[in-house]
Amino acid sequence: MLSALTTLTASATSAVFSQDEKSVYLIGNEEQLLQLDLGSGKLNKPALPKEIHQGQITGLGRSNAGNILVLQGDDLLAYDVTANKTVPVLSFEKKLSVDGTPEKWKPEDFAYNPTDGSIVFFTTAGEDTSLWFLPKDQKSPKAVFVRRVDLMEGMSFSRTGQLFFGYRGDLWCGTVVLEPEDLRGKGTVHTYYLNAIRIAPLATLETDDATPSAQGVQVTAAGTDRIYLHSLRLGGSGFGNVLSVVAPDPKTATVPTDPSTDDNRSYFELDQRLDLYKAELASVKIYAENGSESLLCISGSGKKIFYRGAEKGSGETALYLIENDQEPRKIAPDLK
């Protein structure tokens, strides 16, 4: 079980590309699901199946089949846009047990893994937090054992299966690992655990006789070549940046199925970790200023990135699209 700070909450993804990459579904004001046509820049409220409740939507994702995954309340639904139908994926309505004591968990964030169709959920129960793993085509989530990390912000999976998230303002990378069968029951009762490391110290931490001015990673959108991020004020609101860093080696923070071939964990050594930090920090690209909702998301092909922000110094927030590593292009004014 994770133990969360009460002043922090996880950030769910609030925008996602359609399967054909011609539009973006996003959560607008008052938790309404909207659709933005990227060609015309027009925003509309789609006709939705009765199971999707406007005003209750808190997170979005996309499955390999192209369904829009909609988190509302305790429930995750798969929305088939073409057929205009939904099917339930998972509900946290009933109590679940992490350590033998059933509790009512509230889903705050989720991330879909395109490599195997599994889903990871970050949940809260009062001041407690926990991570859950849902294998593809299963209905019962499995508790994930986590040490030394008590909050996971803005989770996203890369196409290589690496899980990216923000923790205390820094960028982390890891994987959910299935404990080898011969080790289960030998001092542990968990089946899955989180293996992750900090890969980029991006938090601008400070102390001062003033309100907080620190900012750090709170949203991630993992691509093959770069990891796109929204860095926001820690402990307040009002300023932040949309940026990206180079994607780490696909083996970083992964655990090989055969431990005897484990030659990719040298990042635990200080010199190797510092080299990783230097490479990540040297690769930073800043695209826009944004101190509120960024709507940051990346398309399935990884060739399109969408975000809401303002060019540095302009103060005019708008909706932008990056295509094929070109410069950001304004496609529409800010949401009304």
N, C-alpha and C positions, 0 to 999 in steps of 0.2 A: 504494500500500500504506500502511496505517496502522501506526503504531508505538506499541504500548500499554505502559502502565506495568504491571509484573508484579504489583503489589499490587492491581490492579483487575480486575474481571470484569463483563461485561455481565449485566443482569438480564432474564431471559425472563419473559413474561407467564405467570402461574400460575393464572389463572381466566378463564373466558369464558362469556357468556350463550348459552343455546340460541337457536335461530332464533325460537321462539315466545315467548321471554323469560319462560317459566314456571319455568325452572331454571337453575342455574349449574353448569358442569363446572369442577372445580378439582383441583389437584395437592395431595394430602394428604401425610402423613408417608410417608417412604420412597419418594417419587416414584410414588405410587399415584394413578390417576385415579378421582375420586369425583364423584357427582352430588348436588346439593342442590336439593330441591324448595322453591321460594320460598313456596308456599302453606302447606305444613305445617311447614316448617323441618327436615324429615327428610333425613338424609344416608345415601346408599347407595353400594355399589360395583356399578356396572353390569356386566352380562355383555358382554364385549368380543370382537371378532373375534380370531382367533389371531395376527394380525399385530401387534397392540398388546400390548406387553409391560409388565405392571405391574412397577413397581420401576425402570423405565428412562425414565420420562417427565419431560422437563425444560421443556417449553413448550407453550402452547396458543394457538389462534387460531380464527377462524370465517370461512368463505368466504361469498360472496354467495349461493351455493346452499344455505347452511345447514349444510354439513359442518363438523365440528370438526376443526381442523388440529392434529395431534399431532406434536410434536418428540420423538424418542427416539434417543439416540445420534447417528449420522450422518444419520438419515433423517427426512424430513417426510412424514406420511401424512395423507390426507383421510378422515375417518371419517364415513360416512353412518349417522347414528343410527337412522333409520327402517328401513333395510334391514339394519342391523348388518353393514356391509361396509366395507372400506377399499381405497383405491387409492393407490399411491405417487405423491408429488408431485415429490420431489427427494431425491437421496442425495449426501452428501459423502464417500462411501467412497473414491472414486478421487481422485488428486491433481489439482489445478487450478493453472493458471498465472496469476499476476497480471502479472508483468513478464518472462516468458520462462522462469522457473524453476519447474517444477511442485512443489507442496508439498501436504501432507496438511492440509486445513483442518477445524477442528471447529466446527460451528454452535453458537453460544451464545445467540442471540436471533434472532427474525424478526418481521416485521410485514406484514400483508396489507392491500393498498390497495383499498378498496371501490369506488373510482372506475373502475378498469380491470382489477382482478383480478391485478395484479402482486404480487410478494412481494420484500421486501428482507431479506437475511440479514446478521447481524454474526457474523464467524467469527474464530477464533484459530489460530495455528500457532506454538507456543512463545511467544516474546515478541512475535511479529508479529500484527497484526490486519488484517482486511480487510472490505470491504463488497461484497456481491454483489446483483445485480438479476436477478430471474427474471420475464420478461414472461409474460403469461397464455398458458396452453396450450403453453408451451415446456419443454424438459427440460434445457437447458444454461444455467446462470447466467452473467451477464456481470459482469466485475469493474467496480467503481465507483471512479473516481479521487477521492481525498479528500486535502485539504490542511489542516493546522493543527488537525485534530480527530483524536485518537488513541483515542477510546473513545466508544461510543454506548450509553447506558443506557436500558433500558425503552422501546424504540421503539413508537410507535403512529401510525397514519394517521387523519386526520379524513376526513369524507365529502367534503371538498373536495379531497382528495389531498395535503394538507400532512403532512409527516412530522415528528412531535414526538419529542424524546429529551432525556435529561439528559446533560450533559457538565461534569465538574468541579463538579457540584452545581447548575449553573444550567440553566434551561429553554431549549431551542433549538427552532427551527422551520425547515423547509426542504423541498426536493424533490430527487428524483433526475432529472437533466436529460440528455436525449439531445443529444450534441454535434452542432451543425449539420453536415450532410454536407460542405459546402464548406470546413470548418475541420479536418476529420479528416486526419491525416497531415502537417499543417503545424506541425511541432514537437511534436506530441503523438501518442500511439498509442492513447489511450483513446477509448471510444465514449460512456460514461456518466460523469457526475461529480456530486458532491454540492454543491448550493448551499444554504447554511443560515446563519442568524444566531442569536445569543443574543437571546431576547426578554424574559427575566425573570431578573435576577440574584438568585436565591433561595438561593444557598449562604451559610451563616453561617460564614465562614472565620475562623480565629483562629490565634494561636500563644501557647503558654503552657508553663510547666514542669509539665505534667500530660498525661494521656492525651487524645486528640483529643475535642473537644466539638463540632466542626463537623458540620453536616448539610446534605444537599442532595438534589436530585431524582435518583431512581434507578428510578422506575416512572412511566409516563404512560398515560392513557386518554383519548384525544382525542374530545371531543364537538363538536357544532355551535356551541353557545353558550359552553361552558366546557371547559377542559382540566383533568382530574382527575389528581392527582399523589400519589406517596408519597415523602416526603422522609425520608431515613435518615441515620444517623450515617456520616460519611466517615472511613474508617480504623478502623472498629470496629463494635460493635453495641450494642443496648440502649435506644436512644431514636430517635424519629422522629414524623412527623405525616402524616395524610391530609388533603389540602387541594385547592383548585382555584383557578384564575385564569380570567379572561375569555378567550375565544378571540380571537386577533388577526384582523385583516382577512384574508379568504381569499386575497388577493393577496400577503400578506407572504411574503417569501423565495421567491417563484415567479419564473420566467423566462418572459417572453412569447415566443411562437413568432415574432412579428415584432419584432425589436429596435427598429425605428423607433417603436414604440408604447410603449416602455419608460418609463413615467412612474410606476411603482410602486416604484422602488428608492431613493427619497429617504431611506429608513431608514439609509442609509450615512452621512448627515450627522449630526453630533454632536447638534444640537438635536432632530432628528427621532427619533433613537435614544433620547435621554433622555425625550422625551415618551412613547415606547412603553414604556420601563421604568416610568415613573411610573404609566401607566394600568394596566399589568399588576400592579404591586405594590399599587396602591390597591384592586384588585378581589379580593384574596386572601380566601378563606373557609377556615377551619380546622374540620375535622369531628371529628377523633379523634386520639388519641395511639397510636402504634404503632412499636415498635422492632424488629420482626421481619417476618414475612410478612403483607402486607396483603390479598392476593387481589383487588386492585383491578381492576375491569373495568366497561365500559359496554355497554349493550345496543345492538343495531343501530339501533333507532329513536332512541337517545340519551335516552330518557325514564326509563331506570332505571340506577342506579349501585349497584354492590355493593362492599362492602369489609369487612375485618376490622379492628377497633380497639377502643379504650376511650374513653369520654367523659372529657374532661379532669378529672383529679383522682380518677376513680373507681377506676382500677386493675383494673376488671373487663372483660376482653376478650370481645367478642361479635361476631356477624355482623350487619351493618346493610344496609339498602336505602334508597336515595333514589328517590322516584317523583315525576315531574312537578314538580320543583323544590321539593317539600315538605321538611320537616325529616326528617333520618335516622330510620329506624324499625328497632328491634331485631327481627330475625326468628328468630334462633336463638342459643343459647349458643355459646361457642367450640368449635372442633374438639377432639375427644378424642384 
